[in-house]
Amino acid sequence: MENIVMLGPNVLAPEDLSLLGAIYDLVVDSLPGRMRTPRNRRQVALNLLCLSLRGERDPLELELGAAAGLTC
């Protein structure tokens, strides 16, 4: 995967947002039904944004980090 392209402070390029969207869908789809709550969906999105803005580029690390802190 190529480096995440920063267009400015805290701004991601469209292709990076597409990647984050794909990882978001992958993580949410992999959750058991009872865990697909609005709270967990929001947490996945926040985790992905935080990781990407810190410069994380590895899709596996993004996927693993996106699922951190989810509750049943």
VOGU-3710 file (C-alpha; in Angstrom, 3 decimals, decimal comma):
1> menivmlgpn> 0,000/0,000/0,000  1,213/3,475/-0,740  1,749/6,080/1,934  -1,268/7,968/3,148  -1,205/11,306/1,353  -1,734/14,286/3,604  -3,174/17,283/1,769  -2,647/19,486/4,807  -2,889/19,244/8,568  -5,472/16,574/9,399
11> vlapedlsll> -6,659/16,231/5,780  -6,674/12,898/3,946  -6,739/12,363/0,187  -9,877/10,838/-1,397  -8,137/7,526/-2,137  -7,131/7,261/1,513  -10,713/7,861/2,612  -11,774/5,079/0,237  -9,278/2,729/1,882  -10,507/3,682/5,347
21> gaiydlvvds> -14,098/3,136/4,204  -13,253/-0,329/2,923  -11,545/-1,234/6,195  -14,491/0,190/8,155  -16,895/-2,017/6,183  -14,650/-5,057/6,651  -14,421/-4,575/10,418  -18,127/-3,842/10,932  -19,155/-6,768/8,705  -16,903/-9,104/10,704
31> lpgrmrtprn> -18,591/-8,214/14,010  -21,277/-10,490/15,436  -24,748/-8,982/14,995  -25,109/-8,013/18,653  -21,921/-5,934/18,409  -22,996/-3,921/15,344  -24,351/-1,164/17,542  -24,215/2,544/16,691  -21,713/2,976/19,529  -19,352/0,329/18,135
41> rrqvalnllc> -19,712/1,617/14,572  -18,789/5,092/15,810  -15,816/3,672/17,734  -14,535/1,849/14,642  -14,729/5,084/12,628  -12,979/7,124/15,331  -10,252/4,514/15,725  -9,599/4,487/11,984  -9,428/8,265/11,771  -7,087/8,533/14,747
51> lslrgerdpl> -4,775/5,836/13,407  -4,675/7,291/9,910  -4,012/10,825/11,132  -1,121/9,471/13,211  0,289/8,121/9,950  -0,604/4,428/10,162  -0,332/2,924/6,687  -0,517/-0,830/7,150  -4,008/-2,132/6,276  -3,708/-4,971/8,802
61> elelgaaagl> -2,724/-2,573/11,588  -5,604/-0,285/10,615  -7,995/-3,239/10,709  -6,755/-4,455/14,088  -6,697/-0,968/15,571  -10,184/-0,204/14,297  -11,631/-2,991/16,440  -9,922/-1,861/19,653  -12,181/-0,924/22,540  -15,436/-2,364/21,209
71> tc> -18,058/-3,531/23,703  -20,652/-6,307/23,573
//
